[in-house]
Amino acid sequence: MVGGMTRMLRPAHLVATLLLAGAVAPTGATAYGPTGAPPASDKARGFEYAGLVRATDPRCRGMFRAQGTEVCTHGPDPAPVGSDVRWRRSTAEITAMTPASVTGTTPGTTVAPTDGSGAVVCDGDGVTGKRIQALYVVASDKTDRFTAVEATLGQAAIRADAQYNGSAKQNGAARHLRFVTAADGAGGCTLDLRKVVVAPADDDTFGATVTAVRAQGHNRADRKYMMWIDANVYCGIGSIYTDSQPGPGNANNGSYSQYGRSDNGCWNYAEAHEAMHNLGGVQPDAPNATPNFHCSDEADEMCYDDDGAGPVVMRQICASTVGTLFDCNDDDYFHAGTPPTGSYLATHWNTANSAFLINPTVPPADSTAPAVPAGLAATGGSGSVALTWTANSDTDLAGYRLLRNGTQIASLGKVTAYTDAGLPGGTTYSYALRAVDAAGNLSAASASVSATTQATSFTETVTGSFSKSSTTKTFVRTATAGPADVVASGSIQSKGRTTPSSVQVSVAGATVLGPWSGTSVTQAFTLNAGSHSFVIRGVSGAKFTLQLRYQR
């Protein structure tokens, strides 16, 4: 970073960003490696290791973990030699790097530049999918300068984007940072730069900042957070995960929320570098990798001697004029064209393929959800519910997803009816429907409807009599899931008489039918699911005929 960052300060329109006038080309960083304790802090250059602990998680192999989080980082990236990040730049110094004609929010463009220049590109609806969220973060005990610096930070985002697009141009291609944007009401967009106010101590360490912004909802795995912190602790520091596997499943391609922090002293200086770490560059098994996730083949934005006097030997491979670009030799971490067969980037993670970058030559993926299904109706049947709805008119409709009581139970094609069968009787269910298109986009759930299944029934006749030596009759019946209503009717007689002294039916020890003393009986009761023992008790000489009708 230092090699590339120094060159970032040279162009005339960026001279105002110099931390101390006359800063010279930086030397290597304080030595540290993948094991052992963090090195001594060099607070002037932003080497602050408070709140960083050696990681044991394989995703953080050879790195630190931001304390209080699972976020992996190789540690702070240094400011140029001769700079002091503790010097708080005034509002006038910050805004001086922005042309006077640039004010307010940062407008986007609907036509992505392919000439290597930077821009905020209006892509899709500005929100859906994997994107970079811009944040201005200020502690509550510091002056809130959001309104004054908003335009300047927007221009810093554009200049960071130019580093990506300029790098892609070296391969005859184009790439842009896919920012979260807001509609401008005229068919275009503006950069969605949000202000986040944190507690006084939350800007002291990387981990505290990540924890604080997460608590305010900035914790999405489909977001990388480009954070301008109005503090003076670091130059820059960013999260990265150890994973060089190719393809969309790479851990740096949206598996976790990731964060890049640039402090006041390095605004307009460190953003692109920390964003590249968030994208997954440079992995330690790359051909020219250093021990701490950078590269050794200069000139390159991600190359510098990050182990001080260690085994890294810096080599001037590319022209110094490309020092603000990425992967000058197209062989370590960024190749926007087609890497040669058998090369490292042909078989490993290539950040140019990140879903957080826009490739203007590839049509944007469909991210528009289909319309919410309408007309859903439900009718309860015998152990089932019949559902119908109005067909969606979306041209790319693939089908529907049916939810019962909030849980998906069926994936359907382009149909307009479905029967949910095999249900217990006498039970009420709630249903909702979602539409899905060919790209896998899901609509919101429709308004819910409810229906109750009808009870089914069967009957049986139980007969018996009681002698002097037998006073009970027992049989077992099992009720299905859900309550079961039982209706008993029949007659009771005793020898030579029409009116017995007593007959009663008990379940689990409780009397549910009777006692009866008449010749005709009718009574109903309810059973819960499970097995039940019916015990029929009568006086000596009594006989009975009972018809039991079970409703389920």
C-alpha positions in Angstrom: 0.0 0.0 0.0 2.7 2.5 0.9 4.4 2.4 -2.4 1.1 2.9 -4.3 -0.2 5.4 -1.7 2.7 7.7 -2.0 2.3 7.9 -5.8 -1.4 8.6 -5.2 -0.3 11.9 -3.6 1.7 13.1 -6.5 -0.8 14.4 -9.1 -1.4 18.1 -8.9 -5.1 17.8 -8.1 -4.3 15.7 -5.0 -1.5 17.7 -3.5 -3.9 19.0 -0.9 -4.2 15.6 0.5 -0.6 15.4 1.6 -0.4 14.9 5.3 2.8 16.8 5.8 4.2 19.0 3.0 7.2 17.4 1.3 6.6 13.8 2.3 9.1 11.5 0.8 8.7 8.0 -0.7 8.0 5.7 2.3 10.2 2.8 3.4 9.0 -0.6 4.6 6.6 -1.1 7.4 7.5 -2.1 10.9 8.4 -5.8 10.8 5.8 -8.3 11.8 4.9 -11.8 10.7 2.1 -14.4 10.9 3.1 -15.5 14.4 4.0 -14.0 17.7 2.8 -10.8 19.3 1.9 -7.7 17.4 4.8 -5.3 16.8 5.3 -2.1 18.8 3.0 0.6 17.7 4.1 3.5 15.6 1.2 5.8 16.2 2.5 8.6 13.8 2.2 6.2 10.8 -0.9 4.5 12.0 0.6 1.3 13.3 -1.9 0.9 16.1 -2.3 -2.7 17.3 -4.6 -2.1 20.3 -7.7 -4.3 20.0 -6.0 -6.8 17.6 -5.4 -10.3 18.7 -3.7 -13.2 17.0 -6.4 -15.3 15.2 -6.9 -19.0 15.5 -9.8 -19.2 13.0 -8.6 -20.8 9.8 -10.3 -18.0 7.9 -7.8 -15.6 9.6 -4.7 -17.8 9.1 -1.6 -15.7 9.6 -3.6 -12.6 10.6 -5.2 -10.8 13.5 -8.8 -10.7 14.6 -10.5 -7.5 15.5 -11.2 -7.9 19.2 -14.9 -8.4 20.0 -15.6 -9.6 16.4 -14.8 -12.5 14.1 -13.4 -10.0 11.5 -10.0 -10.9 10.1 -7.3 -8.3 9.2 -3.6 -8.4 8.5 -3.3 -5.2 10.6 -2.9 -1.5 9.9 -1.5 -0.2 6.6 1.0 2.6 7.2 0.9 6.3 6.1 3.9 7.6 4.1 7.1 8.3 6.0 7.1 11.8 7.3 3.4 11.8 7.8 1.6 11.8 11.2 -1.9 10.5 11.1 -2.5 12.0 14.5 -2.6 15.4 13.0 -6.3 16.2 12.5 -6.9 17.9 9.2 -9.2 20.9 9.3 -12.4 21.1 7.3 -10.8 23.6 5.1 -7.9 21.3 4.4 -10.2 18.4 3.5 -12.6 20.4 1.3 -9.6 22.0 -0.5 -9.1 18.7 -2.4 -12.5 19.1 -4.0 -13.1 21.6 -6.8 -15.2 24.5 -5.6 -17.9 23.6 -8.2 -18.5 20.3 -6.6 -21.0 20.5 -3.8 -23.6 18.4 -2.0 -24.3 14.8 -2.9 -22.3 12.8 -5.5 -24.2 12.2 -8.7 -23.9 8.9 -10.5 -23.9 8.0 -14.2 -26.1 5.5 -16.0 -23.3 4.9 -18.6 -20.4 3.1 -17.0 -17.1 4.6 -18.3 -14.8 2.2 -20.1 -11.9 4.7 -20.6 -10.3 4.0 -17.2 -11.9 7.0 -15.5 -13.8 6.7 -12.2 -17.5 7.2 -11.5 -20.4 6.3 -9.3 -22.3 4.0 -11.6 -26.1 3.7 -11.4 -26.6 -0.1 -11.5 -30.0 -1.7 -11.2 -32.1 -0.4 -8.4 -29.0 0.7 -6.4 -29.8 -1.6 -3.5 -30.3 -5.2 -4.6 -27.4 -7.5 -4.6 -23.8 -7.4 -3.4 -22.7 -3.8 -3.0 -20.3 -1.3 -1.3 -21.9 0.9 1.3 -20.2 4.2 1.9 -20.2 5.4 5.5 -19.1 8.6 7.3 -18.5 7.6 10.9 -18.0 10.2 13.7 -17.8 9.8 17.4 -20.3 11.8 19.5 -17.5 13.7 21.2 -16.2 15.0 17.9 -17.5 17.7 15.6 -19.9 16.3 13.0 -18.6 17.5 9.7 -20.7 15.4 7.4 -22.4 18.2 5.5 -19.1 20.0 4.9 -17.2 16.9 3.7 -19.9 14.9 2.0 -18.9 16.1 -1.5 -15.2 15.6 -0.8 -15.8 12.0 0.3 -17.9 11.4 -2.8 -15.0 12.5 -5.0 -12.7 10.2 -3.0 -15.0 7.3 -3.8 -14.8 8.2 -7.5 -11.0 8.4 -7.4 -10.9 5.0 -5.7 -13.2 3.7 -8.5 -10.8 5.1 -11.1 -8.0 2.9 -9.7 -10.2 -0.2 -10.4 -11.4 1.0 -13.8 -7.9 2.1 -14.8 -6.5 -1.3 -13.8 -9.1 -3.1 -15.8 -8.2 -0.9 -18.8 -4.8 -2.5 -18.8 -6.5 -5.7 -19.8 -8.8 -4.0 -22.4 -11.7 -4.2 -20.0 -13.6 -2.1 -17.4 -14.6 -2.6 -13.8 -16.4 -0.3 -11.3 -17.1 -0.5 -7.6 -20.8 -1.4 -7.2 -21.8 1.2 -4.7 -25.2 1.4 -2.9 -26.9 4.3 -4.6 -30.1 6.2 -4.2 -32.5 7.2 -6.9 -32.3 10.9 -7.8 -35.9 11.2 -9.0 -34.8 11.8 -12.6 -33.9 8.3 -13.7 -30.3 8.6 -12.3 -28.8 8.1 -8.9 -26.5 9.5 -6.3 -24.0 7.9 -4.0 -25.6 6.6 -0.8 -23.2 8.0 1.7 -24.6 7.5 5.2 -23.6 9.2 8.5 -23.1 7.0 11.5 -22.6 8.5 14.9 -20.9 6.2 17.5 -20.0 6.5 21.1 -16.8 8.4 22.1 -14.6 5.2 22.5 -16.0 3.5 19.4 -13.4 5.2 17.0 -10.4 4.1 19.1 -9.9 0.7 17.6 -11.0 -1.2 14.4 -13.0 -3.8 16.4 -14.9 -1.1 18.4 -15.8 0.7 15.2 -17.0 -2.5 13.5 -19.1 -3.5 16.5 -20.6 0.0 16.7 -21.6 0.3 13.0 -23.0 -3.3 13.1 -25.2 -2.3 16.0 -26.7 0.3 13.7 -27.6 -2.3 11.1 -24.5 -2.2 8.9 -23.9 -5.9 9.3 -25.0 -7.4 5.9 -23.0 -10.2 4.3 -23.9 -8.7 0.9 -22.2 -5.4 1.8 -18.6 -4.2 2.0 -18.4 -1.0 4.1 -16.1 1.7 2.9 -15.8 3.8 6.1 -14.4 7.3 6.4 -13.7 7.6 10.1 -13.4 11.2 11.3 -10.7 10.1 13.7 -6.9 10.0 13.8 -5.8 6.5 14.9 -5.0 4.7 11.6 -4.1 5.5 8.1 -6.1 2.5 6.8 -7.1 -0.9 8.0 -9.4 -3.5 6.3 -10.8 -7.0 6.7 -9.8 -9.9 4.5 -10.3 -13.7 4.7 -7.7 -16.4 3.8 -9.4 -18.0 0.8 -7.9 -18.3 -2.7 -10.4 -20.7 -4.2 -11.9 -19.4 -7.5 -15.5 -18.8 -8.1 -18.5 -17.1 -6.4 -18.1 -19.2 -3.2 -14.9 -17.5 -2.2 -15.2 -16.2 1.4 -14.4 -12.7 0.3 -17.3 -12.7 -2.2 -20.1 -12.0 0.2 -19.9 -14.7 2.8 -19.4 -12.2 5.6 -19.8 -8.5 6.1 -16.5 -6.7 5.5 -15.1 -3.4 6.5 -12.4 -1.0 5.3 -11.5 2.0 7.6 -9.7 5.1 6.4 -9.0 7.8 9.0 -9.1 11.5 8.6 -5.3 11.8 7.9 -5.6 9.4 5.0 -8.8 10.3 3.3 -8.5 10.3 -0.5 -5.5 8.0 0.0 -6.3 4.7 1.5 -9.8 3.8 0.3 -9.0 1.8 -2.8 -6.3 -0.2 -1.0 -8.6 -1.2 1.9 -11.4 -2.0 -0.5 -9.1 -4.4 -2.4 -8.3 -6.2 0.9 -12.1 -6.5 1.4 -12.4 -8.0 -2.1 -9.8 -10.7 -1.2 -6.4 -9.4 -2.5 -3.6 -10.3 -2.0 -3.9 -14.0 -1.0 -0.7 -15.4 0.6 -0.3 -18.2 -2.0 -0.1 -15.8 -4.9 3.1 -15.9 -6.9 4.5 -12.5 -5.6 2.7 -12.4 -2.2 4.3 -11.1 1.0 3.7 -12.5 4.4 1.0 -9.9 5.2 -1.3 -9.9 2.2 0.5 -7.6 -0.1 2.8 -8.1 -3.1 6.5 -7.6 -3.9 6.5 -6.8 -7.6 6.4 -3.0 -7.8 5.0 -0.7 -8.9 1.6 -1.7 -7.6 -1.1 -0.3 -5.3 -1.0 -3.4 -3.1 2.8 -3.8 -3.1 5.1 -2.8 -0.3 7.7 -4.3 2.0 5.3 -5.2 4.8 7.8 -7.3 6.8 10.5 -4.6 7.1 13.9 -6.4 7.2 12.4 -9.8 6.7 12.6 -12.2 3.7 10.5 -10.0 1.4 12.6 -8.5 -1.4 10.9 -5.7 -3.4 11.5 -5.8 -7.1 10.8 -3.0 -9.6 8.9 -5.0 -12.3 6.5 -2.4 -13.7 6.7 1.3 -14.5 6.3 3.6 -11.6 3.6 5.5 -13.5 1.2 2.6 -12.8 1.8 2.6 -9.0 -1.8 3.5 -8.2 -3.1 0.6 -10.3 -3.7 -3.0 -9.3 -1.6 -6.1 -10.1 0.8 -4.5 -12.6 1.9 -7.9 -13.9 -1.7 -9.3 -14.0 -0.6 -12.5 -12.1 -1.4 -12.2 -8.4 -4.9 -10.9 -7.6 -6.5 -8.8 -10.4 -6.9 -9.6 -14.1 -10.0 -8.1 -15.8 -9.3 -10.1 -19.0 -8.8 -13.8 -19.4 -5.9 -15.1 -17.4 -3.6 -17.4 -19.3 -4.3 -21.1 -19.1 -2.4 -22.7 -16.2 -1.6 -19.3 -14.6 -2.4 -18.7 -10.9 -5.4 -16.5 -11.6 -6.8 -19.0 -14.0 -7.2 -21.5 -11.1 -7.4 -19.2 -8.0 -9.4 -16.2 -6.7 -9.4 -13.3 -9.1 -10.8 -10.2 -7.5 -11.7 -8.8 -10.9 -14.5 -11.4 -10.9 -15.9 -10.2 -7.6 -19.7 -9.7 -7.4 -19.0 -6.4 -5.8 -17.6 -5.0 -9.0 -19.5 -3.9 -12.1 -18.4 -5.3 -15.5 -20.0 -3.0 -18.0 -19.5 -5.5 -20.9 -21.7 -8.1 -19.1 -25.4 -7.4 -18.9 -26.4 -6.8 -15.3 -28.0 -9.7 -13.6 -31.7 -9.6 -13.2 -32.4 -8.4 -9.7 -36.0 -7.3 -10.1 -38.4 -9.4 -8.1 -41.7 -10.5 -9.8 -45.0 -9.0 -8.7 -46.6 -10.2 -5.5 -49.2 -12.9 -6.3 -52.8 -11.8 -6.1 -56.2 -13.5 -5.6 -55.1 -16.2 -3.2 -58.1 -18.1 -1.9 -58.3 -21.2 0.4 -61.1 -23.7 0.9 -61.0 -26.4 3.6 -61.9 -29.9 2.6 -61.8 -33.4 4.2 -58.2 -33.5 5.5 -57.1 -31.0 2.9 -57.1 -27.4 1.8 -57.7 -26.4 -1.8 -55.8 -23.2 -2.9 -56.3 -21.0 -6.0 -54.8 -17.7 -7.2 -54.5 -15.4 -10.1 -51.7 -16.0 -12.6 -48.8 -13.5 -12.5 -48.2 -11.6 -15.7 -44.4 -11.4 -15.3 -42.8 -12.5 -18.6 -39.9 -14.3 -16.8 -42.1 -16.0 -14.2 -40.8 -19.4 -13.2 -43.4 -20.4 -10.6 -44.5 -20.0 -7.0 -43.5 -20.9 -3.5 -46.3 -21.8 -1.1 -46.0 -21.1 2.6 -48.2 -22.8 5.3 -48.1 -21.0 8.7 -45.0 -19.1 7.5 -43.0 -22.1 6.4 -42.5 -23.0 2.7 -44.1 -26.4 1.9 -44.1 -26.5 -1.9 -42.2 -25.2 -4.9 -44.6 -25.0 -7.8 -44.4 -24.2 -11.5 -46.6 -21.8 -13.4 -49.8 -23.2 -12.0 -52.8 -21.4 -10.4 -54.1 -24.1 -8.1 -52.7 -26.5 -5.5 -54.3 -28.9 -2.9 -52.5 -29.3 0.5 -53.5 -32.8 1.5 -52.9 -35.2 4.3 -53.9 -32.8 7.0 -55.7 -33.6 10.3 -59.4 -32.6 10.3 -60.8 -29.7 12.2 -57.6 -27.7 12.1 -57.1 -24.1 10.8 -54.1 -23.2 8.6 -52.8 -19.9 7.2 -51.3 -19.7 3.7 -49.3 -17.2 1.7 -47.7 -17.3 -1.8 -44.5 -15.9 -3.3 -43.7 -15.7 -7.0 -40.2 -16.6 -8.3 -38.7 -15.6 -11.7 -36.1 -17.3 -13.9 -33.3 -15.5 -12.2 -34.4 -16.8 -8.8 -35.7 -13.4 -7.5 -38.5 -13.9 -5.0 -41.5 -11.5 -4.6 -42.7 -10.5 -1.2 -45.4 -12.8 0.3 -49.0 -12.3 -0.7 -51.7 -11.4 1.8 -52.3 -14.5 3.9 -55.6 -16.5 3.8 -56.9 -19.1 6.2 -59.0 -22.3 6.0 -60.1 -25.0 8.3 -60.0 -28.7 7.3 -63.3 -30.6 7.7 -63.6 -33.3 10.3 -63.9 -36.9 9.1 -65.7 -39.6 11.0 -66.1 -43.3 11.4 -68.3 -45.4 13.7 -68.2 -48.6 15.6 -70.6 -50.5 17.7 -69.5 -51.9 21.1 -71.7 -54.4 22.9 -71.4 -56.3 26.2 -73.0 -57.4 29.4 -72.0 -57.7 33.0 -72.3 -60.8 35.1 -71.8 -61.0 38.8 -68.1 -61.8 38.3 -67.4 -59.1 35.7 -68.1 -55.4 36.2 -65.9 -53.8 33.5 -65.2 -53.9 29.8 -62.0 -52.3 28.4 -60.9 -51.4 24.9 -58.2 -49.1 23.4 -58.7 -46.5 20.6 -56.1 -44.1 19.1 -57.1 -40.6 18.1 -55.1 -39.0 15.3 -53.3 -35.6 15.5 -55.7 -32.9 16.6 -58.7 -33.1 18.8 -61.2 -35.9 18.0 -64.9 -35.5 18.9 -66.6 -38.7 19.9 -70.4 -39.1 20.0 -71.8 -42.2 21.7 -75.4 -43.4 21.3 -77.1 -46.6 22.1 -79.2 -48.5 24.6 -78.8 -50.1 28.0 -80.8 -52.9 29.4 -80.8 -55.2 32.4 -82.2 -58.7 32.5 -85.9 -58.5 32.6 -85.9 -54.8 33.1 -85.7 -51.7 30.8 -83.9 -49.5 33.2 -80.4 -50.6 34.5 -79.1 -49.3 37.7 -76.0 -47.8 36.2 -73.6 -47.9 33.2 -70.8 -45.4 32.6 -67.8 -45.1 30.2 -64.4 -43.8 31.5 -61.3 -42.7 29.6 -58.0 -42.4 31.5 -59.9 -42.7 34.8 -62.3 -39.8 34.1 -65.9 -40.4 33.4 -66.8 -39.1 30.0 -70.1 -40.9 29.3 -72.8 -41.6 31.8 -73.7 -42.8 34.2 -76.8 -43.7 32.4 -79.9 -45.3 33.8 -82.2 -44.9 30.8 -82.8 -47.1 27.8 -81.4 -44.5 25.3 -78.3 -42.4 25.6 -76.5 -39.8 23.5 -73.5 -37.8 24.7 -70.4 -36.2 23.1 -66.9 -35.5 24.3 -63.4 -34.6 22.9 -60.2 -36.6 22.8 -56.7 -35.2 22.3 -54.3 -37.0 20.0 -52.9 -40.3 21.2 -54.1 -43.7 22.6 -57.0 -43.8 25.0 -58.4 -46.7 27.1 -62.1 -46.9 27.2 -63.4 -48.6 30.4 -67.1 -49.5 30.5 -68.5 -50.3 33.9 -72.0 -51.7 34.6 -74.0 -53.3 37.4 -74.4 -57.0 37.5 -76.9 -58.2 35.0 -76.8 -55.1 32.8 -76.1 -55.3 29.1 -75.3 -52.5 26.6 -75.1 -51.6 23.0 -73.1 -48.4 22.2 -72.4 -46.9 18.8 -69.3 -44.7 19.0 -68.9 -42.1 16.2 -65.4 -40.6 16.0 -64.9 -37.3 14.3 -61.4 -36.2 13.2 
